[in-house]
């Protein structure tokens, strides 16, 4: 991305003959260069060990502009001509700065920076809970606004059931509520595959066999499903009602006119008197903080704005959090890591290449002749793309446990092995510890993937964003970590 920003800036400079003749592009390369890493620096091993990454870095170092450094300078309030001997072209250079930042902001939607009111910025990712959390609001006809919060959104498709009502919440800035809509529609019976036919002695479709469903007496979900499908299947109707995307709609009631011309006003089933637990409810939102069986009062149904198709790119980062009962640890296995060139690469191969490169730089000393047939080994090694998480107590609680990121010593020089993915480097560069709630890593494990997404809006505008998607893992794994080992050696003099 830094190369794309730099190339965009060079194109903006080339459109002006005066700026092109003054060779401002070379001056910006000197001011915002792409530095060549030092192969002897242990922190640069990940970029130097891979031959293709090292060759690409050598090709652009000192020859191309690091456009992202210029972008950060402009977003921080600086001007494009800062540090450049413009000699009369400062205003022209400064005018190109907003065009560069506007192009990048319009291409990629990314969270804004931290503020005193929001230290985490506008990012929706909650690294402690390994899921997204965000809120939206909509105006209501009675005045004010209704805030809907998605407390546990794992990524992927977003639907209405991901939201809960936040009582008394306010985000501000909502538009006035639209006027009520009256629709006149004809109800249509609901039909589904395997539905019993209303006529006697009719041949039914045999592709769906409800008789093969054999629930237990305590399997309430299957019993309710069979009762709906076989007993009350012809009691349901659908009423089409088209709504614009991004609408929070609530039905005030239905005015039903039968064949005799009689009109009846039908209200929602959960709007009567009595306790909330006695109300019948379906397709309703619950209140945030409730026990899940208490629907919010007249919450409405949210139709989130979406797109018909989203193209998801290959995974740039792929991390699996798994339990290792033998070692009593949770491991963050970096299955795919992002290289300096932007592509994803197998974490096993990247770790092996880095380890081999560091061994070439720091070859181990020749071992002394053995004095016994066995040697004592403190602990075994694990691949460097396995990052440990150790269980620790929650502060002020002697029973609750959380997972804290730790580090394994390197086989070469015993320095701590640091993660390479942004998912596991949370707070590392700032010197802060990283904790994960213990319940977020079940026995089945948790998988996190980072990938770019691309779509077009209804106006044809291209939107590109980077997202995290959480799915279920594939069970426990063993790292093979063990302690206090006796390794066989060659016999003395053998």
Secondary structure, 3 states (H helix, E strand, C coil): CHHHHHHHHHHHHHCCHHHHHCCHHHHHHHHCECCCCCCCCHHHHHHHHCHHHHHHHHHHCCCCECHHHHHHHHHCCCCCCCCCCCCCCHHHHHHHHHHHHHHHHHHECCCCCCCCCCCCCCCCEECCCCEEEEEEEEECCCCCEEEEEEEEECCCCCCHHHCEEECCCCCCCCCCCCCCCCCCCCCEECCCCCCCCCCCCCCCCCCCCHHHCCCCCCCHHHHHHHHHHHCCHHHCEECCCCCCCCEEECCCCEEEECCCCCEEEECCHHHCCCCHHHCCCCCCCEECCCCCCCECCCCCEEECCCCCCCEECCCCEEEEEEEECCCCEEEEEEEEEECCCCCEEEHHHHHHHHHHHHHHHCCCCCCCCCCCCEEEEEECCCCCCEEEEEEEECCCCCCCEEEEECCCECCCCCCECCCCCCCCCCCCCCCCCCEEEHHHCCCCCEEEEEEEEEEECCCCCEEEEEEEEEEECCCCCCCCCCEEEEEECCCCCC
